[in-house]
């Protein structure tokens, strides 16, 4: 995982964001978070999951994958990780910090 995403003058905050099939909303959240957190050093980590079949959502799996790829390209300082083992990934992400913001 990359370190120190957004360097500010204030405290360091690790932000863990969960997203499933909502790439647009994720992009808007990240845009707002980075714009409004000017006083802190942010380490933003996104754990995302795109639908694996058409049955999971009205769109197709490919549509969700492409949407997340666009969000990743728009926020190169944010760490993105595809969900494969939720419990393991969350504990490995949060286990390295004393505190954080869960969103």
Backbone bond lengths (Angstrom), bond angles and torsions (degrees), N, CA, C in turn:
res aa  C-N    CA-C-N  psi(-1)  N-CA   C-N-CA  omega(-1)  CA-C   N-CA-C  phi
1 X - - - 1.441 - - 1.521 109.00 -
2 X 1.307 116.24 141.32 1.453 121.03 177.56 1.526 110.30 -72.95
3 X 1.301 116.77 154.23 1.461 121.33 -179.44 1.527 110.84 -105.13
4 X 1.323 115.74 156.99 1.468 124.85 171.53 1.522 113.71 43.18
5 X 1.291 115.95 86.98 1.453 121.48 -176.79 1.523 114.22 -77.65
6 X 1.294 116.80 -44.09 1.459 121.35 -174.54 1.511 107.23 -131.62
7 X 1.304 117.80 115.72 1.458 120.17 -174.31 1.519 111.26 -95.71
8 X 1.305 115.25 116.96 1.450 122.32 177.09 1.516 109.52 -122.89
9 X 1.299 115.79 -171.37 1.460 120.77 -178.17 1.519 112.55 -91.34
10 X 1.322 117.43 -20.46 1.456 121.33 -173.00 1.517 113.39 -90.57
11 X 1.319 115.13 -151.55 1.461 121.02 -175.34 1.527 112.84 -68.92
12 X 1.322 114.94 158.61 1.459 120.69 175.85 1.528 107.64 -90.93
13 X 1.338 116.24 131.06 1.456 121.59 -178.42 1.522 108.83 -131.12
14 X 1.328 115.53 127.66 1.463 120.11 172.39 1.515 107.31 -91.86
15 X 1.320 116.31 126.81 1.459 122.28 -179.35 1.522 107.51 -113.54
16 X 1.325 115.87 120.54 1.460 121.44 177.65 1.521 107.17 -108.11
17 X 1.326 116.06 122.24 1.457 122.19 -176.47 1.528 108.52 -117.01
18 X 1.333 116.04 132.69 1.459 121.81 177.50 1.521 108.47 -106.96
19 X 1.334 116.65 135.85 1.456 119.47 -179.13 1.521 109.65 -146.35
20 X 1.322 115.66 134.75 1.462 120.91 174.63 1.525 108.47 -134.34
21 X 1.310 116.14 114.56 1.463 123.48 175.85 1.521 113.22 56.74
22 X 1.301 117.79 31.86 1.462 121.61 179.77 1.532 109.97 -136.96
23 X 1.302 116.34 57.10 1.459 121.04 -176.32 1.532 112.15 -64.25
24 X 1.319 117.76 -39.89 1.463 119.73 179.84 1.531 110.60 -61.60
25 X 1.327 116.21 -48.38 1.460 120.16 179.94 1.525 111.08 -62.60
26 X 1.332 116.59 -37.28 1.461 120.91 176.77 1.521 110.59 -61.58
27 X 1.319 116.80 -45.87 1.461 120.61 178.78 1.517 112.53 -59.20
28 X 1.323 116.85 -42.21 1.465 120.79 178.99 1.526 111.03 -66.99
29 X 1.326 116.25 -40.05 1.471 120.11 177.71 1.530 110.21 -62.20
30 X 1.326 117.38 -47.62 1.465 120.61 -178.93 1.521 111.20 -62.10
31 X 1.323 116.91 -41.36 1.463 121.08 178.73 1.538 110.07 -59.48
32 X 1.322 116.74 -45.65 1.461 121.44 179.91 1.526 111.55 -67.38
33 X 1.326 116.73 -45.40 1.463 121.36 -179.76 1.525 110.77 -57.12
34 X 1.313 117.20 -49.51 1.460 120.29 -177.23 1.530 111.89 -69.17
35 X 1.328 117.05 -33.42 1.464 120.11 179.85 1.526 112.11 -72.22
36 X 1.313 117.20 -32.95 1.470 121.20 -173.68 1.523 114.03 -99.25
37 X 1.304 118.64 -0.25 1.471 121.69 -176.81 1.520 111.57 -111.18
38 X 1.270 117.34 41.84 1.462 121.89 -174.72 1.520 114.83 -65.18
39 X 1.318 119.05 -19.19 1.458 119.46 -176.27 1.511 114.48 -94.66
40 X 1.328 118.10 -1.59 1.467 120.91 -174.35 1.520 110.95 -119.50
41 X 1.319 115.30 161.00 1.455 121.57 170.85 1.520 106.54 -96.75
42 X 1.326 116.90 114.90 1.456 121.64 -175.38 1.518 111.86 -103.46
43 X 1.298 115.28 138.04 1.460 123.78 172.30 1.530 104.50 -120.03
44 X 1.334 117.18 95.51 1.457 122.28 -171.73 1.524 109.99 -98.19
45 X 1.330 114.76 127.03 1.457 121.93 -179.38 1.525 108.37 -127.32
46 X 1.340 116.68 123.69 1.464 122.16 179.42 1.522 109.09 -107.07
47 X 1.311 115.53 125.86 1.460 122.44 173.21 1.525 105.63 -106.66
48 X 1.354 116.49 112.28 1.456 118.80 -172.93 1.524 111.95 -124.09
49 X 1.315 112.85 158.72 1.457 120.24 176.81 1.523 108.35 -140.48
50 X 1.322 115.90 126.97 1.462 121.41 176.28 1.524 107.62 -102.68
51 X 1.321 115.74 145.94 1.469 120.42 -178.84 1.526 110.15 -53.27
52 X 1.318 115.30 139.34 1.466 119.26 -179.50 1.518 112.45 -95.72
53 X 1.334 116.92 -7.78 1.461 119.42 177.09 1.519 109.67 -152.01
54 X 1.314 115.91 162.84 1.452 121.50 179.64 1.528 110.25 -62.90
55 X 1.314 118.35 -29.74 1.456 122.35 -177.95 1.522 112.94 -65.35
56 X 1.330 118.50 -24.67 1.456 121.44 -177.48 1.522 112.38 -72.55
57 X 1.297 117.93 -31.30 1.458 122.60 179.79 1.525 108.24 -148.95
58 X 1.326 117.10 173.35 1.457 120.65 -179.56 1.523 112.58 -73.31
59 X 1.317 117.64 -26.18 1.453 120.50 178.02 1.517 110.33 -81.61
60 X 1.301 115.84 -171.76 1.460 119.46 176.30 1.514 109.59 -105.86
61 X 1.308 116.51 160.40 1.465 120.84 179.35 1.520 110.33 -58.57
62 X 1.305 117.14 -39.21 1.463 120.36 -179.46 1.532 110.88 -62.04
63 X 1.335 116.81 -39.94 1.468 119.97 178.06 1.524 111.06 -58.54
64 X 1.314 117.19 -44.08 1.465 120.73 -179.15 1.525 110.95 -66.73
65 X 1.309 117.28 -41.35 1.467 120.86 178.79 1.525 110.59 -60.35
66 X 1.317 116.85 -45.34 1.461 120.89 -179.82 1.525 111.64 -64.24
67 X 1.317 116.43 -38.68 1.461 120.31 179.25 1.524 111.31 -63.81
68 X 1.328 117.10 -44.29 1.465 120.04 177.94 1.521 111.23 -65.52
69 X 1.318 117.59 -35.48 1.467 120.84 177.85 1.531 110.43 -62.72
70 X 1.326 117.07 -38.90 1.473 120.31 177.38 1.530 111.43 -65.91
71 X 1.318 117.15 -40.02 1.468 119.91 178.60 1.529 109.89 -65.77
72 X 1.310 117.18 -42.65 1.473 120.40 178.14 1.521 110.86 -59.54
73 X 1.315 117.05 -42.02 1.466 120.47 179.69 1.527 111.53 -65.85
74 X 1.325 116.79 -32.97 1.461 121.07 -178.46 1.527 112.90 -76.10
75 X 1.335 117.03 -21.74 1.468 121.67 -177.29 1.528 110.08 -128.19
76 X 1.326 117.79 71.22 1.467 120.73 -175.76 1.531 114.22 -67.00
77 X 1.324 118.51 -16.46 1.467 120.44 -179.92 1.521 112.70 -89.34
78 X 1.328 117.30 -2.60 1.457 122.25 179.57 1.523 108.71 -98.78
79 X 1.311 115.99 138.61 1.464 121.46 178.95 1.528 109.32 -87.43
80 X 1.333 117.35 126.29 1.463 123.25 178.74 1.517 109.43 -114.41
81 X 1.318 115.99 138.36 1.463 121.09 178.36 1.531 108.58 -139.87
82 X 1.325 115.74 126.66 1.462 120.89 177.04 1.522 109.06 -71.51
83 X 1.323 116.49 133.39 1.464 120.92 -179.69 1.532 110.18 -69.65
84 X 1.334 114.87 125.24 1.468 121.05 174.88 1.531 110.63 -126.92
85 X 1.327 116.15 -37.42 1.456 122.35 177.19 1.523 106.76 -142.06
86 X 1.329 116.01 91.05 1.460 122.24 -169.38 1.524 112.43 -52.37
87 X 1.313 117.66 -54.58 1.467 120.85 -176.01 1.528 111.53 -59.40
88 X 1.302 117.17 -46.77 1.466 121.12 -179.62 1.524 111.12 -63.57
89 X 1.315 116.89 -44.12 1.460 120.46 -178.28 1.531 111.83 -66.60
90 X 1.311 117.01 -39.60 1.465 119.59 179.69 1.526 110.29 -66.72
91 X 1.320 117.14 -46.08 1.468 118.50 -179.13 1.517 111.64 -66.84
92 X 1.309 118.71 -35.33 1.467 119.32 178.85 1.522 111.04 -71.45
93 X 1.317 117.67 -31.48 1.463 121.43 178.60 1.515 111.42 -74.79
94 X 1.320 117.40 -44.93 1.463 120.71 -175.38 1.517 112.99 -86.56
95 X 1.312 118.16 -19.19 1.455 121.34 -177.44 1.509 113.89 -68.22
96 X 1.322 117.26 -14.93 1.458 120.89 -177.84 1.519 113.89 -94.07
97 X 1.334 117.33 5.74 1.464 118.04 -178.22 1.520 110.86 -136.66
98 X 1.319 114.87 156.19 1.458 120.25 -178.76 1.518 112.38 -80.32
99 X 1.309 117.55 -27.87 1.461 121.47 -178.89 1.502 110.12 -153.25
100 X 1.315 116.64 174.08 1.452 118.52 179.09 1.513 111.00 -177.20
101 X 1.312 115.00 179.78 1.448 123.50 178.42 1.506 107.77 -118.31
102 X 1.332 116.52 120.24 1.467 122.02 179.63 1.511 108.39 -97.33
103 X 1.328 116.51 125.99 1.473 119.49 178.98 1.504 110.47 -133.52
